[in-house]
Amino acid sequence: MQVLTEEALSKPARIATDYLDGLMINCEHRERGCVELVELGLLETHISVCEYKPVTCPNERCEAVVNMADLEEHTSEVCEYRQVFCEECGENMSFKKYGKHGCFISKDVQV
């Protein structure tokens, strides 16, 4: 009836940890597409570099979560909040704003 704490637990025998570390398990990002079978002892290392690890887009105001392998394409080609440069006025702005940007309209009116 005593409270069990992590400190009170004894370390398992080396043979037990070696056996457990050798077990093959699925990556925790299987639902996102990862098909890797990884030794339990190497799981943390795999997860840190897994191409299917979910990451949030770093572009301001974008909250999209994509696989790590797809992040570069998303941030540079797909994200509507990616930064683009307007050749006409020299302003940096989000792609979303760029489509509604006034300098195109004013240029058409002048022409």
C-alpha positions as CSV (number, residue, x, y, z in Angstrom):
1,M,0.0,0.0,0.0
2,Q,3.0,2.3,-0.4
3,V,3.2,5.0,-3.0
4,L,5.3,3.8,-6.0
5,T,7.7,6.4,-7.4
6,E,10.1,6.3,-10.3
7,E,13.0,6.7,-7.8
8,A,11.9,3.6,-5.9
9,L,12.0,1.4,-8.9
10,S,15.2,-0.6,-9.5
11,K,16.8,-0.7,-12.9
12,P,16.0,-3.9,-14.8
13,A,18.8,-6.4,-15.5
14,R,21.0,-5.6,-18.5
15,I,19.8,-8.7,-20.3
16,A,16.2,-7.5,-20.1
17,T,17.0,-4.0,-21.4
18,D,19.1,-5.4,-24.2
19,Y,16.2,-7.7,-25.2
20,L,13.6,-4.9,-25.1
21,D,15.9,-2.5,-27.0
22,G,16.1,-5.0,-29.8
23,L,12.4,-5.4,-30.3
24,M,11.2,-4.1,-33.7
25,I,8.3,-1.7,-33.5
26,N,6.5,0.6,-35.9
27,C,7.4,4.3,-36.0
28,E,4.9,6.4,-34.1
29,H,4.3,8.4,-37.3
30,R,2.9,5.4,-39.1
31,E,-0.5,7.1,-39.5
32,R,1.2,9.9,-41.4
33,G,2.8,7.4,-43.8
34,C,6.1,6.1,-42.2
35,V,6.5,2.4,-42.8
36,E,9.8,2.0,-40.9
37,L,10.3,-0.8,-38.4
38,V,12.7,0.4,-35.8
39,E,14.5,-1.2,-32.9
40,L,13.0,0.1,-29.7
41,G,16.4,1.3,-28.5
42,L,16.8,3.4,-31.7
43,L,13.3,4.8,-31.8
44,E,14.0,8.2,-30.3
45,T,16.8,8.8,-32.8
46,H,14.5,7.7,-35.7
47,I,11.6,9.9,-34.5
48,S,13.9,13.0,-34.4
49,V,14.8,12.6,-38.1
50,C,11.6,10.8,-39.4
51,E,10.4,12.4,-42.7
52,Y,6.9,11.9,-41.5
53,K,7.3,13.9,-38.3
54,P,4.6,16.5,-38.1
55,V,5.9,20.1,-38.2
56,T,4.1,23.4,-38.2
57,C,4.7,25.9,-41.1
58,P,7.1,28.6,-39.9
59,N,5.5,31.3,-42.1
60,E,3.7,33.9,-40.0
61,R,-0.1,33.3,-39.7
62,C,0.1,29.9,-41.3
63,E,-0.9,27.1,-39.0
64,A,-0.6,24.2,-41.4
65,V,0.9,21.0,-40.1
66,V,2.8,19.0,-42.7
67,N,5.3,16.1,-42.8
68,M,8.9,17.2,-42.3
69,A,9.7,15.9,-45.8
70,D,7.1,18.2,-47.3
71,L,7.9,21.4,-45.3
72,E,10.3,23.0,-47.8
73,E,7.8,22.6,-50.7
74,H,5.0,23.9,-48.5
75,T,6.9,27.0,-47.3
76,S,8.2,27.9,-50.7
77,E,5.5,26.8,-53.2
78,V,2.2,26.0,-51.5
79,C,1.8,28.2,-48.4
80,E,-0.5,31.1,-49.0
81,Y,1.4,33.0,-46.4
82,R,4.9,32.6,-48.0
83,Q,6.7,35.8,-48.8
84,V,6.8,37.0,-52.3
85,F,8.4,40.1,-53.9
86,C,6.4,42.5,-56.1
87,E,8.6,43.6,-59.0
88,E,6.3,46.6,-59.7
89,C,6.5,48.3,-56.3
90,G,9.4,46.5,-54.6
91,E,7.4,45.4,-51.6
92,N,7.6,42.0,-49.8
93,M,4.3,40.6,-48.9
94,S,2.4,37.3,-48.3
95,F,1.3,35.4,-51.4
96,K,-2.3,35.7,-50.2
97,K,-2.0,39.5,-50.2
98,Y,0.0,39.5,-53.5
99,G,-3.1,38.3,-55.4
100,K,-5.1,41.3,-54.3
101,H,-2.2,43.7,-54.5
102,G,-3.2,47.2,-55.7
103,C,-0.2,47.9,-57.9
104,F,-1.5,45.5,-60.5
105,I,-4.8,47.2,-60.6
106,S,-3.2,50.7,-60.8
107,K,-0.9,49.6,-63.6
108,D,-3.8,48.2,-65.6
109,V,-5.7,51.5,-65.2
110,Q,-2.6,53.5,-66.3
111,V,-2.2,51.4,-69.4
